[in-house]
């Protein structure tokens, strides 16, 4: 029994002593045989504390490569000595420091244009790199090779030699097998409309495999709103095939916002609606389809109604169809209805073209002709064609990075037994300059022009309000030509809140009353993402040229987009 107790105590003391040795922190100091500044050593962020000797030894060995990366290619570890129970001293020989390396290359491997992406000094036979940039430059050259489908290409340096002034080497290319995409598999959202992968994201069978481009194109699907990436794409390489796996999840992307009221007209006791309704249904049938319904009324003054149906990629082709109906009513003066049907073609993932037919029909609601206001019954028919470019970004508050639309309508108008040829042209340009994560500048330009021998009030463009120039009543300005520039400086406080300035300028012409005028608007606004959706609140004051500031011209604009 006593012997067993001694053995137990011995094992306990041994285990405790061993644990203390293992848990003891070891310290490493660096010493050099050369006149090297302490600042240079500190800049390498060398680890000096270790939990055991193996990790300490591994660090001293890896320092050899760190010193090489800053130009000390002849460095070597002279000794590693224990100076106390918990301290070690590593002594290195550094040798001469070289700032750059001259690398010979073959034109069959890289073009001069490609090498200029990593070096400022490129000749027909060699280029020069700073030692600090060697690793990142070689990675760039590897990406250039792999982007051409050579997925397993490797770039390295060999045959090093030292001259009096510099270090020289030759670049070596190890080529792999060129790969193209053979199969695309969707995981997580198997009913996802595959046409969006082919035409919107641009991931197609038969294209050259480029891992980074596949990742970027897959991330572009996030901007659709009704789908998100669960994780980065995965690639399965087999001897004779390449399969891309996309991991997607369906997102709810319907929108609803509205307040509707009603009252009785004091003159005729008819029911009058006011308020607004905005309904947007997206991809509920898993075809990427879209249905829009908008209604806005402010009592007796004006009413707007809009309904739109969009069906992209019919029969898994790049063709899509869009149908739209708009009705506008201004008090008891006139009502205008326009209908359009378009066929679109996806040129690239970001750009598309379209052609279609558009008709306008307007009625004078007064019993007598309003010659003073130039309001008449008319019908117009137009052939339309347009181009659009849209680049989205993965930002819930600012989803559209760049948008450009150019549309032309050519047709004629029939009114009072008179037929006139007309041309309508509209252009929209929208861009966000991201200065950094929190700061950005938003610019948007909108221009519309109607060319005709004569003009009617009920066929003119109508603008003003939160979607055109802020600080003015909604659709309160009639114009045969107008151009608006909206600007905002945005500061994003966090992912869900931002504040912004408002500076809008506009110029318009009304050929009926021979009016040419400039408009200005200044204000501030805030946007925030709530549980109900994205709420936007802005206050702006609008004035005409040569008009004194009037606080009564200040308008408050509120909008909310609620997703479900």
Secondary structure, DSSP 8 states (H G I E B T S, - for coil): -HHHHHHHHHHHHHHHHHHHHHH--EEEEEEESS---HHHHHTT----EESSHHHHHHHHHHHHHHHHHTT-TT-EEEEEEEEETTEEEEEEE-----SEEEEE--TTT--HHHHTTT-SEE-SSEEEEEGGGHHHHHHHHHHHHHTTTBTT-EEEEEEEEE-SS-EEEEEEEE---B-B--EEEEES-TTS-HHIIIIIS---TTSB--HHHHHHHHHHGGGGSSEEEEEEEEEEEETTEEEEEEEEEE----EEEEEEEEEE-TTT--EEEEEEEEEEEESTTSS--EEEEEEEEETTSEEEEEEEEEE-SGGGSSEEEEEEEEEEEETTTEEEEEEEEEEEEE-SSSEEEEEEEEEEEEEE-SSS-BTTTTB--EEEEEEEEEEEEEEE-S-SS--EEEEEEEEEEEEEEEETTEEEEEEEEEEEEEEEEE-SSSEEEEEEEEEEEEE-SS--GGGSEEE-STTSSTTS-TT-EEESEEEEEEEEEEEEEETTEEEEEEEEEEEEEETTTTEEEEEEEEEEEEEEE-SS-EEEEEEEEEEETT----GGGEEEEEEEEEE-
